[in-house]
Amino acid sequence: MKLSTKGRYGLRALIDLALYSEFEPVSIQSIARRQNISESYLEQLVRKLRTAGLVVSVRGAGGGYQLSRPASEISVGDVLRALEGNLEAVACAGNHEESGCSGADQCVTRFVWQRINESITQAVDTMWLDQLVEESRKLRDKGQICAQACEN
């Protein structure tokens, strides 16, 4: 499975938002600057995150965005699904009862795809935004944060 820039940049933006919006809303411009992401692209990502109920907007002077719930209640899976859609590595019709795949009963490889998909789901649904915020703080404290330097 390969994530697009939507998932990669969106997750970085949400970690940034969690880091900096604890006491006041954060502007798109400040996130874009810290994360080296185009403001217009970031606006598109934040719109999707808002539609998914992960962020809320605050209007007016000093407005911006905040998480809609605590970072400990937002999984990486929530973020990636909001931005990327389905996270299945292989879309095997045999793994979905409603699809009616005629060869599912004799297809051994569908078990491979099912296990891979389950592993991805388990991994992203058990990583929480607050854990990534904590890791980010540790890196920042060590002076190793890579927001501008890395391509992730």
Secondary structure as GFF3:
##gff-version 3
##sequence-region A 1 152
A	DSSP	alpha_helix	5	20	.	.	.	ID=ss1
A	DSSP	alpha_helix	28	35	.	.	.	ID=ss2
A	DSSP	alpha_helix	39	51	.	.	.	ID=ss3
A	DSSP	beta_strand	55	58	.	.	.	ID=ss4
A	DSSP	beta_strand	64	67	.	.	.	ID=ss5
A	DSSP	three_ten_helix	71	73	.	.	.	ID=ss6
A	DSSP	alpha_helix	76	84	.	.	.	ID=ss7
A	DSSP	three_ten_helix	93	95	.	.	.	ID=ss8
A	DSSP	three_ten_helix	97	99	.	.	.	ID=ss9
A	DSSP	three_ten_helix	104	106	.	.	.	ID=ss10
A	DSSP	alpha_helix	109	125	.	.	.	ID=ss11
A	DSSP	alpha_helix	129	142	.	.	.	ID=ss12
###
